[in-house]
Amino acid sequence: MRIKHVRMIIKSDGSCTVDAINFTDATCTQATQQILSALGGPIAEDRFKPEAQRLPRQANNRKEATR
């Protein structure tokens, strides 16, 4: 199993790159958005991976009837 994680590279000029690794759906944007908002600077470029377009799977909330 591959572990989901976020890789952040900060260069000596102060610019940084934030990359979500091993995410299979749009939850990657939630993980990176928290980091980007904490950094507080302007975003120079956004590049979305294909998996960012996939909606997360919903949990089955149906309950079975009991007698």
C-alpha positions as CSV (number, residue, x, y, z in Angstrom):
1,M,0.0,0.0,0.0
2,R,1.3,3.4,-0.9
3,I,1.1,6.1,1.8
4,K,-0.5,9.4,0.9
5,H,1.7,12.3,1.7
6,V,2.5,15.9,0.6
7,R,6.0,16.9,-0.6
8,M,7.0,20.5,-0.1
9,I,10.2,21.8,-1.7
10,I,11.4,25.3,-0.6
11,K,14.1,26.8,-2.8
12,S,16.8,29.3,-1.6
13,D,15.0,32.1,-3.3
14,G,11.9,31.5,-1.1
15,S,9.7,30.0,-3.8
16,C,8.2,26.6,-3.0
17,T,6.5,23.7,-4.6
18,V,3.7,21.6,-2.9
19,D,2.9,18.2,-4.4
20,A,0.4,15.6,-3.3
21,I,1.7,12.1,-3.7
22,N,-0.3,8.8,-4.0
23,F,-3.7,10.5,-3.8
24,T,-6.3,8.8,-6.1
25,D,-9.0,11.5,-6.0
26,A,-9.7,15.2,-5.3
27,T,-8.8,14.9,-1.6
28,C,-5.3,15.9,-2.8
29,T,-6.5,19.5,-3.2
30,Q,-7.7,19.6,0.5
31,A,-4.3,18.4,1.7
32,T,-2.4,20.9,-0.3
33,Q,-4.8,23.8,0.2
34,Q,-4.2,23.8,4.0
35,I,-0.5,24.1,3.4
36,L,-0.9,26.8,0.8
37,S,-3.1,28.9,3.0
38,A,-0.7,28.6,5.9
39,L,2.2,29.8,3.7
40,G,0.1,32.9,3.0
41,G,1.9,34.1,-0.2
42,P,0.6,34.4,-3.7
43,I,0.2,31.3,-5.9
44,A,2.3,31.7,-9.0
45,E,1.0,28.6,-10.8
46,D,-1.5,25.8,-10.2
47,R,-1.2,22.5,-12.0
48,F,-3.8,19.9,-11.3
49,K,-3.0,16.2,-11.8
50,P,-5.7,14.1,-13.5
51,E,-6.7,12.4,-10.2
52,A,-7.7,15.9,-8.9
53,Q,-10.7,15.7,-11.2
54,R,-12.0,12.5,-9.6
55,L,-14.6,12.9,-6.8
56,P,-13.8,11.1,-3.6
57,R,-15.8,7.9,-3.0
58,Q,-18.8,8.3,-0.7
59,A,-19.3,6.1,2.3
60,N,-22.3,3.9,2.1
61,N,-24.8,5.6,4.5
62,R,-27.7,3.2,3.9
63,K,-28.8,1.4,7.0
64,E,-30.2,-2.1,6.9
65,A,-33.7,-2.5,8.3
66,T,-34.0,-4.7,11.4
67,R,-37.0,-6.7,12.4
